[in-house]
Amino acid sequence: MPLINIKITNDGVTKEQKQQLIEGATQLMVDVLNKNPATTMVIIDEVDTDNWGIGTRQVTDLRKESGS
């Protein structure tokens, strides 16, 4: 029973985009490892950018500085 955990920042990802991630990750397990899609679990964790760091900096601050 595969468990896939996807972590993304909470930047307005839509329900439809999340569904595509779930379908794509599940299909990857089927294609590469021949896993049963009915027993493959996918969890999407949305993380606030204040709680995500790159190097020594919070993503919130890095994005403000880069204008994205």
Secondary structure, DSSP 8 states (H G I E B T S, - for coil): --EEEEEEE-S---HHHHHHHHHHHHHHHHHHH---GGG-EEEEEEE-GGG-EETTEEHHHHHHHHT-
